[in-house]
Amino acid sequence: MKLHVSEDCQYLVIDSCTSQEYEQLKLSYNKEVKNYRFNPKFKSGVWDGKINFMVGKYLPATSYKYLMEICEKYGFPCEIDGLGSMFDLDLDYDDFKSCMDDLFENSAKKPRYYQIDAAYNMLRNRKCMIQIATGGGKTFIAFMVFMYLLYYKKCVNKVCMVVPKVDLVLQPTGDFMEYNNGKFDLKIQQIYSGCKVTPDANIFIGTYQSLREECPEYFSQFGCVLTDECHTATSASQIKIAEMLKCPYRFGLSGTIPTTKYADGLTLIKNFGPVVVDISAAKLQDEGYISKCKIHQIRLDYTTDQQKEAFKNAKKQCVQSGNGAKMFNLENDFVNESEKRFNVIMKLVSATDKNTMVLFKNKDYGKKMFKWLKENTIKMVYYIDGDIDKKVRAEIRDRMEKKNDVVLVASFGTSSTGISIDNIFNIFFVSSYKSMSTVLQSIGRGLRKNDSIGKDFVNIYDMCDNLYKGCYEMNHARERLKLYDMAGFPFEIKGLKF
């Protein structure tokens, strides 16, 4: 099989291949969308549930690594002419490290060895993703990349950072100014609804919700676009932004990048490039960069024999009618309405020492917990969901850094990704979740280490509901155990019957 890189570096163009090789590529580049069976278009028969990433003889140029893996798996020879044009082969590691030494010469914060390696590999590959567990310093790496391109290599005039929510606009802005330590004249333009205009800005940080309204001409001003928490960049809005990007440097950062088993993994490769750096939480823990943890999966058993039997009969009927989603919702409603469950969880939360985060999915449940903790404990209690103003959220995080014995009741949506609070010692999951990225990102909220307060360990309490044999809640709990094992996190299972 022979291919070449198109002149604009957007495609791998097939020049010659056998019919067997071509048919295998068509299969390998045609990916199922996760949970496609629930999509109305699939149910109505107008869509087969797949996304095709191969059009005729054209493949995404950024999928070169995936292509090579396919060829290796099936024993196909593979030659790609012009592949070197995808990389900055002239970038020298020693020269880059010398620039970083100069950048942080007068700074109290120095880059770790793997952060320098990650930034170097990003710049050398030009279009790629890096996967580094929470607490590994992805924002710090982004800063190094931007400073090199803007002030050392001076090959771009403006850079852009795309983030999934407003909190992650405010936080990097403050971090970048701290890391810069007065070295360069940074001018940062924040982009979200109602933000102020910064004249002559060279760093733009904005939510994809705001940036999706822009046109291709707007993005043409950027020589580098970096997407933080890129595992979320599979929505139509994010894909629309990616299609408008023609800049030479395009990066994706995350702690949990999906594999190519489903379409979302290949979508990310198409938009950003292959994963070139992968540093797990277990590695960072072993090397002492982030806190160690232990996960306690507490299986709550509080249904009566009559309720268990009723659940079994209801599930049988739902399965027979092909409506498993209805059964899942029935279980969720029962869990959220159980006073016995609620009281047990509140007693466990109120008994914790030091700062605690309680993550929920149902907003009414979150507000109920907040009210109970305010009225029944002497702890300082805060609440965050999507309706809470961004400045209030930032103030709450600042208070948690300075205080002890604080409880933050927060929604998964606002606090599972990107939020940095070093002073968290306990995390409770009180809602059932199976998503790998949500679960692992949520654990990451507590993995940040803080030597000044002696914080090097966090307890994770995974509350799950053993309603009846074969319930969806327990199926999700078992899936989470697989994730913990895969990530190298120690865990134990405890049963609690009441």
C-alpha positions as CSV (number, residue, x, y, z in Angstrom):
1,M,0.0,0.0,0.0
2,K,1.4,3.4,-1.0
3,L,0.0,6.8,0.1
4,H,1.2,10.4,0.1
5,V,0.4,13.4,2.3
6,S,-1.6,16.1,0.5
7,E,0.0,19.4,-0.1
8,D,-2.1,21.1,2.6
9,C,-1.3,18.2,5.0
10,Q,-5.0,17.5,5.5
11,Y,-5.2,14.1,3.9
12,L,-3.4,10.8,3.3
13,V,-4.1,10.0,-0.3
14,I,-4.1,6.4,-1.4
15,D,-1.9,6.0,-4.6
16,S,-2.0,2.2,-4.8
17,C,-3.3,-0.8,-2.8
18,T,-4.8,-4.2,-3.3
19,S,-8.6,-4.7,-3.2
20,Q,-8.2,-6.6,0.1
21,E,-6.3,-3.7,1.7
22,Y,-8.9,-1.2,0.5
23,E,-11.8,-3.2,1.8
24,Q,-10.1,-3.5,5.2
25,L,-9.5,0.2,5.4
26,K,-13.1,0.9,4.6
27,L,-14.1,-1.4,7.5
28,S,-11.5,0.1,9.9
29,Y,-12.4,3.7,9.2
30,N,-16.1,3.1,9.5
31,K,-16.8,3.3,13.3
32,E,-19.9,2.8,15.4
33,V,-21.1,5.7,17.5
34,K,-21.4,4.7,21.1
35,N,-25.0,4.0,22.2
36,Y,-26.2,4.6,18.6
37,R,-29.1,2.3,19.2
38,F,-30.8,4.9,21.3
39,N,-30.5,7.6,18.5
40,P,-33.8,8.5,16.9
41,K,-32.2,8.5,13.4
42,F,-31.1,4.9,14.0
43,K,-34.5,3.9,15.3
44,S,-36.2,5.4,12.3
45,G,-33.9,3.5,9.9
46,V,-32.3,6.6,8.3
47,W,-28.8,6.0,9.8
48,D,-26.8,2.9,10.4
49,G,-25.2,4.2,13.6
50,K,-21.7,4.6,12.1
51,I,-19.4,7.4,11.0
52,N,-17.2,6.9,7.9
53,F,-13.8,8.6,8.2
54,M,-12.6,7.4,4.7
55,V,-13.9,9.2,1.6
56,G,-12.8,7.4,-1.6
57,K,-9.0,7.4,-1.5
58,Y,-8.7,10.1,1.2
59,L,-8.0,9.5,4.9
60,P,-7.4,12.1,7.6
61,A,-3.7,13.0,7.6
62,T,-3.7,13.0,11.4
63,S,-4.7,9.3,11.3
64,Y,-1.3,8.1,10.1
65,K,-0.5,6.3,13.3
66,Y,-3.9,4.6,13.3
67,L,-3.3,3.5,9.7
68,M,0.1,2.0,10.6
69,E,-1.5,0.1,13.4
70,I,-4.1,-1.4,11.0
71,C,-1.4,-2.3,8.5
72,E,0.7,-4.0,11.2
73,K,-2.3,-5.9,12.5
74,Y,-3.2,-7.3,9.1
75,G,0.3,-7.6,7.7
76,F,-0.1,-5.0,5.0
77,P,3.0,-3.1,3.7
78,C,2.7,0.6,4.1
79,E,4.6,3.5,2.6
80,I,3.6,7.2,3.2
81,D,5.4,9.7,1.0
82,G,5.9,13.1,2.5
83,L,5.0,12.1,6.1
84,G,7.9,14.2,7.4
85,S,6.0,17.3,6.4
86,M,3.7,16.7,9.3
87,F,6.4,17.2,11.9
88,D,8.9,19.9,13.0
89,L,12.0,17.8,12.5
90,D,14.3,20.7,13.1
91,L,13.2,21.2,16.7
92,D,16.2,20.3,18.9
93,Y,15.4,19.0,22.5
94,D,18.4,20.7,24.1
95,D,17.6,24.0,22.5
96,F,14.0,23.8,23.6
97,K,15.1,22.9,27.2
98,S,17.4,25.9,27.2
99,C,14.4,28.1,26.3
100,M,12.4,26.6,29.2
101,D,15.3,27.2,31.6
102,D,15.3,30.8,30.5
103,L,11.5,31.1,30.8
104,F,11.5,29.9,34.4
105,E,14.9,31.2,35.5
106,N,13.4,33.6,38.1
107,S,10.2,31.6,38.9
108,A,9.6,29.5,42.0
109,K,7.7,27.0,39.9
110,K,10.0,24.8,37.8
111,P,8.8,22.4,35.1
112,R,9.0,18.6,35.8
113,Y,11.0,16.4,33.4
114,Y,7.9,14.9,31.9
115,Q,6.3,18.3,31.3
116,I,9.3,19.4,29.3
117,D,9.2,16.1,27.4
118,A,5.4,16.5,26.7
119,A,5.7,20.1,25.5
120,Y,8.6,19.2,23.2
121,N,6.8,16.2,21.7
122,M,3.7,18.4,21.1
123,L,5.7,21.0,19.2
124,R,7.6,18.4,17.3
125,N,4.5,16.6,16.2
126,R,2.5,19.8,15.5
127,K,-0.9,18.1,15.5
128,C,-1.4,15.6,18.3
129,M,-2.9,14.8,21.7
130,I,-1.4,14.2,25.1
131,Q,-3.0,12.2,27.8
132,I,-1.8,13.1,31.3
133,A,-3.7,12.3,34.5
134,T,-5.2,15.1,36.6
135,G,-2.6,16.8,38.7
136,G,0.1,16.2,36.0
137,G,0.1,19.9,35.1
138,K,-1.6,20.1,31.6
139,T,-2.2,23.8,32.0
140,F,1.5,24.3,32.8
141,I,2.4,22.3,29.6
142,A,0.1,24.5,27.6
143,F,1.8,27.6,28.9
144,M,5.2,26.3,27.9
145,V,4.0,25.5,24.4
146,F,2.4,28.9,23.9
147,M,5.4,30.8,25.3
148,Y,7.8,28.9,22.9
149,L,5.7,29.6,19.8
150,L,5.0,33.3,20.7
151,Y,8.3,34.5,22.2
152,Y,11.1,32.0,21.5
153,K,10.5,30.6,18.1
154,K,8.3,33.7,17.2
155,C,6.5,31.8,14.5
156,V,3.0,32.7,15.5
157,N,1.4,36.0,16.6
158,K,-1.7,34.7,18.4
159,V,-2.7,31.4,20.0
160,C,-6.1,30.1,21.2
161,M,-7.1,27.8,24.0
162,V,-10.6,26.1,23.7
163,V,-12.2,24.9,26.9
164,P,-15.6,23.3,27.7
165,K,-16.8,25.8,30.3
166,V,-16.4,29.3,31.7
167,D,-14.6,28.1,34.9
168,L,-11.8,26.8,32.6
169,V,-11.5,30.3,31.0
170,L,-10.9,32.0,34.3
171,Q,-8.6,29.5,35.9
172,P,-5.9,29.3,33.1
173,T,-5.9,33.1,32.8
174,G,-4.8,33.3,36.4
175,D,-2.4,30.4,36.1
176,F,-0.7,31.8,33.0
177,M,-0.1,35.2,34.7
178,E,1.3,33.3,37.7
179,Y,3.6,31.1,35.6
180,N,4.8,34.1,33.5
181,N,5.9,35.9,36.6
182,G,6.4,39.2,34.7
183,K,8.7,37.6,32.1
184,F,6.7,38.6,29.0
185,D,3.9,41.1,28.2
186,L,1.0,38.7,28.1
187,K,-2.3,40.0,26.9
188,I,-5.1,37.5,27.4
189,Q,-8.5,37.8,25.8
190,Q,-11.2,35.8,27.6
191,I,-14.1,34.6,25.4
192,Y,-17.5,33.9,26.9
193,S,-20.8,35.7,27.2
194,G,-20.3,39.2,28.6
195,C,-16.5,39.2,28.8
196,K,-14.5,42.4,28.3
197,V,-12.4,43.1,25.2
198,T,-8.6,43.1,25.7
199,P,-6.9,45.2,23.0
200,D,-3.9,43.7,21.2
201,A,-4.4,40.3,22.9
202,N,-2.1,37.5,21.8
203,I,-3.6,34.7,23.9
204,F,-7.3,33.9,23.5
205,I,-9.0,31.5,26.0
206,G,-12.7,30.8,25.3
207,T,-15.5,28.2,25.6
208,Y,-16.4,26.3,22.5
209,Q,-20.0,27.4,23.1
210,S,-18.9,31.0,22.3
211,L,-16.3,30.1,19.7
212,R,-18.7,28.0,17.6
213,E,-20.4,31.3,16.6
214,E,-17.3,32.5,14.9
215,C,-16.4,32.1,11.2
216,P,-13.3,30.6,9.5
217,E,-11.8,34.0,9.0
218,Y,-11.8,34.5,12.8
219,F,-9.7,31.3,13.4
220,S,-7.3,32.2,10.6
221,Q,-5.6,34.7,13.0
222,F,-4.3,31.8,15.2
223,G,-1.1,30.0,14.5
224,C,-1.9,27.5,17.3
225,V,-5.1,26.2,18.8
226,L,-5.1,24.0,21.8
227,T,-8.2,22.3,23.1
228,D,-8.2,21.5,26.8
229,E,-10.3,18.5,28.1
230,C,-10.4,17.4,24.5
231,H,-12.2,14.1,25.4
232,T,-15.3,16.4,25.4
233,A,-14.6,17.6,21.8
234,T,-16.8,15.2,20.0
235,S,-20.0,17.3,19.9
236,A,-21.2,19.0,16.8
237,S,-20.1,22.4,18.0
238,Q,-16.5,21.2,18.7
239,I,-16.3,19.4,15.4
240,K,-17.5,22.6,13.6
241,I,-14.7,24.5,15.2
242,A,-12.1,21.8,14.3
243,E,-13.2,21.9,10.7
244,M,-12.5,25.7,10.6
245,L,-8.9,25.3,11.9
246,K,-6.2,25.4,9.3
247,C,-3.4,26.5,11.7
248,P,0.0,24.6,11.6
249,Y,-0.2,23.7,15.4
250,R,-3.3,21.9,16.8
251,F,-3.3,20.2,20.1
252,G,-5.6,18.3,22.4
253,L,-5.1,17.8,26.1
254,S,-6.9,15.4,28.4
255,G,-6.6,12.9,31.2
256,T,-9.0,10.5,29.6
257,I,-8.8,10.1,25.8
258,P,-11.1,7.4,24.4
259,T,-9.8,4.5,22.3
260,T,-10.6,4.0,18.7
261,K,-13.1,1.3,19.5
262,Y,-15.9,3.8,18.8
263,A,-16.3,6.8,16.5
264,D,-15.5,9.3,19.3
265,G,-11.9,8.1,19.5
266,L,-11.3,8.4,15.7
267,T,-13.1,11.8,15.7
268,L,-10.4,13.1,18.1
269,I,-7.6,11.7,16.1
270,K,-9.0,13.3,12.9
271,N,-9.4,16.7,14.7
272,F,-6.1,16.7,16.7
273,G,-3.8,13.9,15.8
274,P,-2.5,10.8,17.6
275,V,-1.7,10.4,21.3
276,V,2.0,11.0,21.6
277,V,2.3,11.3,25.4
278,D,0.5,9.0,27.8
279,I,1.2,9.4,31.5
280,S,-1.1,7.6,33.9
281,A,-2.2,8.6,37.4
282,A,-0.5,5.5,38.8
283,K,2.9,6.6,37.4
284,L,2.5,10.1,38.8
285,Q,1.6,8.6,42.2
286,D,4.6,6.3,42.1
287,E,6.9,9.2,41.4
288,G,5.3,11.4,44.1
289,Y,3.8,14.1,41.9
290,I,0.2,13.5,42.9
291,S,-1.6,12.2,45.9
292,K,-2.2,8.5,46.4
293,C,-5.8,7.3,46.8
294,K,-8.0,4.5,47.9
295,I,-11.5,3.9,46.6
296,H,-14.2,2.5,48.9
297,Q,-17.1,1.1,46.9
298,I,-19.9,1.0,49.4
299,R,-22.8,-1.2,48.3
300,L,-26.0,0.0,49.9
301,D,-28.6,-2.7,50.5
302,Y,-31.8,-1.1,51.8
303,T,-34.7,-2.6,49.8
304,T,-37.2,-5.0,51.3
305,D,-37.8,-8.5,50.0
306,Q,-41.1,-7.2,48.5
307,Q,-39.4,-4.3,46.8
308,K,-36.7,-6.6,45.3
309,E,-39.4,-8.9,43.9
310,A,-41.3,-5.9,42.5
311,F,-38.1,-4.7,40.8
312,K,-37.4,-8.1,39.2
313,N,-40.9,-8.3,37.8
314,A,-40.8,-4.7,36.5
315,K,-37.4,-5.3,34.8
316,K,-38.7,-8.5,33.2
317,Q,-41.6,-6.6,31.7
318,C,-39.4,-3.7,30.5
319,V,-36.9,-6.1,28.9
320,Q,-39.6,-8.0,27.1
321,S,-41.0,-4.8,25.7
322,G,-37.5,-3.6,24.7
323,N,-37.6,-0.6,27.1
324,G,-34.6,-1.0,29.3
325,A,-34.2,2.8,29.6
326,K,-37.5,2.9,31.4
327,M,-36.2,0.4,34.0
328,F,-33.1,2.4,34.5
329,N,-35.1,5.5,35.2
330,L,-37.3,3.6,37.6
331,E,-34.2,2.6,39.6
332,N,-32.9,6.2,39.5
333,D,-36.2,7.6,40.8
334,F,-36.3,5.0,43.6
335,V,-32.7,5.8,44.6
336,N,-33.3,9.6,44.7
337,E,-36.5,9.2,46.7
338,S,-35.2,6.9,49.4
339,E,-35.0,8.7,52.7
340,K,-33.1,5.7,54.2
341,R,-30.4,6.0,51.6
342,F,-30.2,9.8,51.9
343,N,-29.8,9.8,55.7
344,V,-27.0,7.1,55.6
345,I,-25.0,9.1,53.0
346,M,-25.5,12.3,54.9
347,K,-24.2,10.7,58.2
348,L,-21.1,9.4,56.3
349,V,-20.4,12.8,54.8
350,S,-20.8,14.6,58.1
351,A,-18.4,12.2,59.8
352,T,-15.5,13.0,57.5
353,D,-12.5,15.0,58.6
354,K,-11.0,17.9,56.5
355,N,-12.4,19.1,53.2
356,T,-14.9,17.0,51.3
357,M,-16.4,17.1,47.8
358,V,-19.8,15.5,47.2
359,L,-20.6,15.0,43.5
360,F,-24.2,14.5,42.3
361,K,-26.1,14.2,39.0
362,N,-29.6,15.1,40.1
363,K,-29.9,18.8,40.9
364,D,-32.8,18.4,43.3
365,Y,-30.8,15.7,45.2
366,G,-27.8,18.0,45.4
367,K,-29.9,20.9,46.8
368,K,-31.4,18.5,49.3
369,M,-28.0,17.4,50.5
370,F,-26.8,21.0,50.8
371,K,-29.8,22.0,52.9
372,W,-29.4,19.0,55.2
373,L,-25.7,19.6,55.8
374,K,-26.2,23.3,56.4
375,E,-28.9,22.5,59.0
376,N,-27.4,19.5,60.7
377,T,-23.6,20.0,60.8
378,I,-21.2,22.8,62.0
379,K,-19.2,22.4,58.8
380,M,-18.9,25.2,56.2
381,V,-21.0,24.0,53.3
382,Y,-21.1,25.3,49.7
383,Y,-23.1,24.4,46.7
384,I,-22.3,24.5,42.9
385,D,-24.3,23.6,39.9
386,G,-24.5,25.0,36.4
387,D,-26.7,27.9,37.5
388,I,-24.2,29.3,40.0
389,D,-22.3,32.3,38.7
390,K,-18.8,31.6,37.5
391,K,-17.3,34.2,39.8
392,V,-19.1,32.7,42.8
393,R,-17.7,29.3,41.8
394,A,-14.2,30.7,41.7
395,E,-14.6,32.3,45.1
396,I,-15.8,29.0,46.6
397,R,-12.8,27.2,45.2
398,D,-10.5,29.9,46.7
399,R,-12.1,29.5,50.1
400,M,-11.7,25.7,50.0
401,E,-8.0,26.2,49.4
402,K,-7.7,28.3,52.6
403,K,-10.2,26.5,55.0
404,N,-10.5,23.0,56.5
405,D,-13.6,21.0,57.3
406,V,-15.5,22.4,54.3
407,V,-18.0,20.4,52.3
408,L,-18.6,21.3,48.6
409,V,-21.8,19.8,47.2
410,A,-21.2,20.0,43.4
411,S,-22.7,18.6,40.2
412,F,-20.6,16.2,38.1
413,G,-21.1,18.6,35.2
414,T,-19.5,21.6,36.8
415,S,-16.8,19.9,38.8
416,S,-15.7,16.6,37.3
417,T,-13.3,18.2,34.8
418,G,-10.6,20.7,35.0
419,I,-11.3,22.3,38.4
420,S,-8.2,22.6,40.5
421,I,-8.5,22.4,44.3
422,D,-5.5,21.1,46.1
423,N,-7.1,20.9,49.5
424,I,-9.6,18.0,49.0
425,F,-9.2,14.9,51.2
426,N,-12.5,13.1,50.6
427,I,-14.8,12.7,47.5
428,F,-18.2,11.1,47.5
429,F,-19.9,9.8,44.3
430,V,-23.6,9.7,45.2
431,S,-24.9,9.2,41.7
432,S,-24.5,6.2,39.4
433,Y,-22.0,6.8,36.5
434,K,-20.5,4.4,34.0
435,S,-18.7,6.9,31.7
436,M,-14.9,6.3,31.9
437,S,-14.0,10.0,31.4
438,T,-16.5,11.2,34.0
439,V,-15.4,8.7,36.6
440,L,-11.7,9.1,36.2
441,Q,-11.8,12.9,35.9
442,S,-13.9,13.0,39.1
443,I,-11.3,11.0,40.9
444,G,-8.7,13.4,39.6
445,R,-10.3,16.3,41.6
446,G,-8.7,14.9,44.7
447,L,-5.4,13.8,43.4
448,R,-3.6,17.1,43.5
449,K,-0.9,17.1,46.1
450,N,-0.2,20.0,48.5
451,D,3.0,19.7,50.5
452,S,2.4,22.9,52.4
453,I,-0.6,21.3,54.2
454,G,0.7,17.7,54.2
455,K,-1.9,16.6,51.7
456,D,-0.8,13.4,49.9
457,F,-3.8,11.1,50.1
458,V,-7.5,11.1,49.2
459,N,-10.3,8.8,50.0
460,I,-12.9,8.2,47.3
461,Y,-16.3,6.9,48.4
462,D,-18.3,5.3,45.5
463,M,-21.8,4.9,46.8
464,C,-23.8,2.3,44.8
465,D,-27.2,0.7,45.3
466,N,-27.7,-3.0,45.5
467,L,-31.5,-2.8,44.8
468,Y,-32.0,-6.3,43.5
469,K,-30.1,-9.0,41.7
470,G,-29.3,-7.8,38.2
471,C,-30.1,-4.1,38.7
472,Y,-28.6,-1.5,36.4
473,E,-27.1,0.4,39.4
474,M,-24.9,-2.6,40.3
475,N,-24.0,-3.2,36.7
476,H,-22.6,0.3,36.5
477,A,-20.8,-0.2,39.9
478,R,-19.0,-3.3,38.5
479,E,-18.0,-1.4,35.4
480,R,-16.5,1.3,37.6
481,L,-14.4,-1.4,39.4
482,K,-13.0,-2.3,36.0
483,L,-12.0,1.3,35.4
484,Y,-10.3,1.5,38.9
485,D,-8.4,-1.7,38.2
486,M,-7.4,-0.5,34.7
487,A,-6.1,2.9,36.1
488,G,-4.2,1.1,38.9
489,F,-6.2,2.6,41.8
490,P,-6.5,0.4,44.9
491,F,-10.1,-0.3,45.9
492,E,-12.1,-2.3,48.4
493,I,-15.8,-3.3,48.4
494,K,-18.0,-2.8,51.5
495,G,-21.5,-4.0,51.9
496,L,-23.9,-1.9,54.1
497,K,-27.3,-3.3,54.8
498,F,-29.9,-1.2,56.7
